[in-house]
């Protein structure tokens, strides 16, 4: 039996990709490994997610203070790894300079270097210094796509042999939902009364929502039917720019910005949408398109970075820089019932290939491999 520490504080950041990853991985590990001991390093032990771990014997929480990563990671986490006599430490992106045990680092993407304008100056500076250092120091790097693996190799000159691709999963929460009284109540809660195009992401420049808004305007100019564009997600760096574009749109009254959507409400919003559009310019994996597919919603996404690898033949791919192309694809899906049905079926099938138990099994192999290294 080994003692494995996981920096799990991201599980408390509802609605982010890092949160989805660490929650999914922990849930998968619970199902596939009752042999090793896991210590989860957290900052808020009262978060509802941790209630799911109360009856799991080989998982325990360690509360680290303060919440600021500038002190918590290099000092509090470093010290605790020695107190807990870890055999292995698993972090996302950044580890302490000194720690006990082998090091596994998950790097989802290098967006802070590839699309730096979508990050604050501080985040950009911190990540550009610390992430490459941790990539070189790690015994093994985990990432979710072959695209990101090669990006790490090309940018950091890391040996590709120490990078393992473990495709991520989709929660069983995401499934097709049939119309019901609860269904209508949830749509009304978010102010959705008409047919709609749905997009979910952090409200950040690299998610490319400006192009989606322009595509929606073109679509409304040519389609007489009444429908909405529904944008969901946390406000992120420079979100004000996107909010301004919504307010300045001549179809502003038809654009609904929901803000953060509760996870338990998402299957309803995915299932009711005519089409899900994800025009991001840079992704290391991309959870929302897979979640939409798992709910039986036709998907349109970008033809760049990892997204074609993730959705394969189950979605329509578009140039994220071309609002005309996005608009045509949306119109095609909304007006073509056979195409919509085909995308729905292919999406459901594709999503079945992604589950957290498989991710956990591959990650467990990484732990065993890393621990065996001299």
N, C-alpha and C positions, 0 to 999 in steps of 0.2 A: 504493500500500500504506500502511495506517495501523497505528500501534502502539496496541493496545488492552490495557489492564490490567484484570484481574478479581480482586477480593478473593475468593479461593477457599478461605480457611481453613475455612469451614463444611463443605467436602468431607471433613474429618477427623472430623466429629461424627456418627458412625454412628447411624442410626436416627432422625434428625430430619428435618423437612420442609425446612429450609434446606439440609441436606446432599443430600437427594434432588434438590432443584432445581438446585443448582450442578453436581452430577455429571452430571445429565441434560443441562443446557445445554452444558456443556463437551463431552460426547460428541456432541451434535448439531452443535455448531460445527465439530468435527473433520471431520464428514462433509460439511458444506456449504460450508466456507470454508477453502481452502488458500492464499488470497491475502494476507490481513492477518496481521500478526504479533501473537501473543497472549502476554502475560506474566501468569502466575498468581501472585498473592501468597499465600504459604502459611506455615504455622508448623511443620509437621512433614513435611519432604520425603520421609521414609521411609514414609509411609502407603501401604498397598498400592494405593490408587486411582491414585496418581501413576505407578505402574509402567506403566499403560496408555498413558501419554503419551510414553514413552521414544523411540519411533520416529516421532514426529510432528514434522516439521521446523519448523513455524511456531508451536509452543507451547513455552514454556520456564517454568521455575519461578524465583521469587525468594523466598528465605527471609527473613521478617521476625521480628525479636525485639523485645521479649519477647512472650510469648503473650498477656499481659494486654491487652485492647482499649483500656484507659484510656491506655496509652502507645503501643501499636502503631499504632492508627488515626490519632490526631492528629499523631504524630511520625514513626514509622518509615515508615508508608505514605505520608504526605505527602512526606517527603524523597525516597523512592524514585520517586515519580511524576515528579519533576523530573529525577532521574538517568537515568531510562529515557526521558525526552522523550515522554511519552504524548500521543497525540492524543485519547484518551478513557479515562475510568475508569468501571468498572461495579462497584457495591457492592450489598449487601443492607442496606437500612434506613439505615445510618450511614456517612458519608464523612468524610475529614479536613476541617478548616476551610479549609485551603489545599491545593491540588493542581494538577498540570499536566493540561490537557486538559478536554474537555467531560465532563459528569457525567450518568451514567445510574444511577438508583436503583431497585432492585426493592423494592417494599413488598408483602408477601404479605397482610397484614391489620393491623388496628388493635386487636388483642385487648388490648393493654396499656392501652388507653383504654376499650374496651367491656366487658371482663371483668377489671378490674384486680386483683380478689381472687385471680386465678390466677397472679400474678407477685409476685416479691419486691419489697419497697419500693424497693430500689436499681434493679432493672430497670425498674420502673414509672416512677420519677423520671427515669432516664436517657433512656428512650425517649420519654416525653412532652415532654421538652425538645428532644432532638436530631432525632427523626424529622420533626416538622413543619418544622424549620429546613431539613433536607435536602430535604424535599418541595418547598419553595418555591425552594430554590437549584438543584435539578436541572434540566438541560436537558430531560430526558424521564424520566417515571416509568413503570416496567413493573409490571404486576400480573397475576394469573392469572384474575381473574373480573370481570365487570361489577359484581357486588355490591361488591367492594372498591374498584373505581374510583369508584363513587358515594359510598362511605363516605369516601374520601379527599377528594373534592370537597366533601361536606357538612361534614366536620369541620374541614378545613384551608383551605377556600375557595380551592382550587387550580383553575386553568383546566383544565377537562376535556380541552381540546385537547392538553395536554402529557402526558396519561396514555394509555398504550397497553396494551390487554389482549392478552396472549400466552398463551392456555391452555397449561398445562403438559402433559408427556407421561407415558407409562407405559413402563417398561423392558421390553424383549423377554424379560427373565428371567421376567416374570409371564405364565404360560400354563397351561392345564389340564394336570395331571400325572396319569397313570394309575397305579393301585395296583401296587406292586412290592415287592421285598424292602427296597430302600432307603427306599421310602415308609414302610413299617411301622417301620423302624429310626429314622427321624426323628421319627415320632409318639411312639415309645417314649422317645426322648431327652428329650422335653418332658413325659413322664408322662401322655400321652393314650392311653387304652385304650378309651373308649366313644365314642358319637356325641357331637358337641359343637357349641355355639354359639361363634363366635370373635369377638373384638374386639381390635383392635390400635391403640395410640396411646401417646403419652407419658402416664404416670400423673400427671395434672394435673386440677385441679378442673373446668376448662372442658370436659374430655372427657366429663364427666357419667357416669362409671362407677358412681357411687352409685345413680343411677336404674336403670341396667342390672342391678345386683345385686338391687335390689328387684323389678324385672320378672322376673328369673330365679327369685327366691323364690316369686313368685305362680304362675309357670309350673309349678314343681316341685310346688306344692300341688295343682294340678289335672291334671297329666299323670303317669300311673303309670310311664311308661317311664324308664329310667335314662339320663341324659345329663349332660354337664358344661358348665360355662361356662369357656372358656379366655380369659384376659386376658393379652395380650402387650404389652411395651413398656418403655422406660426409666422408672425412677422420676424424677419431676420435682418441682417445688415443691409442698409439702404432700402428697406421695404417701403419707405415713404415715396420713393420714386414710382414704384408700381401702383401704390394707392392713388397717387396723383394722376397717373395715366387712366386709372379706372374712373376717377371723378371727372376727368376732362373728356372722356369718350362721349361721342354723340349718342351712344347707346348705353350710357352709364346706368340708366334705370333698369336695364336688362342684365346687368352684371351684378352678381351676388357674391360678396366677399364674406365668407362665414367665419373667418379666423380659425382657431384651432378646433378640430372636429374630434370629439371623443372617440376612442378606438372602437368601442362597442357600437357606435352609430355608423361607422364607416361602411360595413357591409350593405347597409340600407342605401347609402348614397351611391356606392358603386353599382349596386343591383338595379337602381332606378334610372341611372343615366343612359342616354342614347349612345354616348360614346365617351371614352376617357382619353384625354389628350395630355401627353407628357413631353413637351418640346425642349427639355433641358439640353444645354450645350455641352455639359460634362458630367458624367456619372461613372463611379467605380463599380456600381451594381444596379441600383434602381429598384427599390421595393414597390412603390405605388403601381407601376404597370402590371407586376405579377399579382398584386392583391386584387386589382381590377379584373384581371383574367380569371382569378379563382372565384370571383363573384359572377362570372358570366357576362362581363361588360366588354364590348369591342374596344380595342386599344389602338391608338395612333401614337407613335413615339418617334424620337429622333434617330437618324441613321448614322450617328457618330458615337465614339468612345465605346463603352461596354454594352450599350442598349441593344444593338442588333444581336449580340451574343446571348443576352438574357432572354429576349422575346422570341428569337429564332424566326420561324415562318408564321408565328401566331398573331402578328400585328402588322399594321401598315406602317412603313417607315417613310419619314419625310425629312427634307433638309430643314433643320431648325432655324436657319437664317432666311427662309423664304416664306413669307406669310401667305403668298398666293398658293403655294403648294400645300401648306397646312390647311388653308381654307377649302381647297378642292378636295382634299382627303376627307375632311369632316363632312362636307356636303355629300360625297360619295357614300360614306357609311350611313349617314342619316336618311338618305333617299333610296338606298338600295337594300331592301329587306333580305334578299338571299345572301348578299355580302355580309351583312350584320350577323346573320345566323351562322355563316361559315366562320367568321372571326370569333364569335362566341364559343363555338365548339372547339376550334383549334386552341383558343386561349385556355379553356377549361382543361384540356388535355395537357397543354404545356405546363400549367401551374402545378399539376399533379407530380411533376418531376422534381419539385423543390419542397423539401420538408426538413424541419430542424433536427430530427433524429439522424438523418444522413449527414447533416453538417456536424452534429456532435460526434458521430462515429469517426469522421475524417479528422476532426479536431483532436479527438482522443488519440488517434494514431500519431498526430503531430506531437502531442505531449510525450508519448512513449518514445518516439524517435529522438526528440530533443533531450529527454532525460538520459537516454542511452549514450549520447555523444560524450566523448571525453573532454 
